[in-house]
């Protein structure tokens, strides 16, 4: 779902992949063109968001990404509450 936001937002608007791509371009890698790199970055973001680690190196940059991020955080919180409640 997080990776899908890249397809739903126009490229001229800021996107969460921009910072990763800027860092990878130093090594000649275009992250936004490689599905595996997008998947790994999205999985990394969702993993640290759901576990409440929150490194902050990847974050939402536009309204759609913020809404998806809120959904991820709320669903992860509900899952943790259910697990702890059991």
NORGIFEN-V758897 format. One record per run of one state. SS is the DSSP state (H for helix, E for strand, L for the rest). FROM is the first residue (numbers start at 0). LEN is the number of residues. If there is no record, write none. Layout:
# NORGIFEN-V758897
SS,FROM,LEN + SS,FROM,LEN
This chain:
# NORGIFEN-V758897
L,0,4 + H,4,4 + L,8,8 + H,16,9 + L,25,5 + H,30,3 + L,33,1 + H,34,16 + L,50,12 + H,62,23 + L,85,1
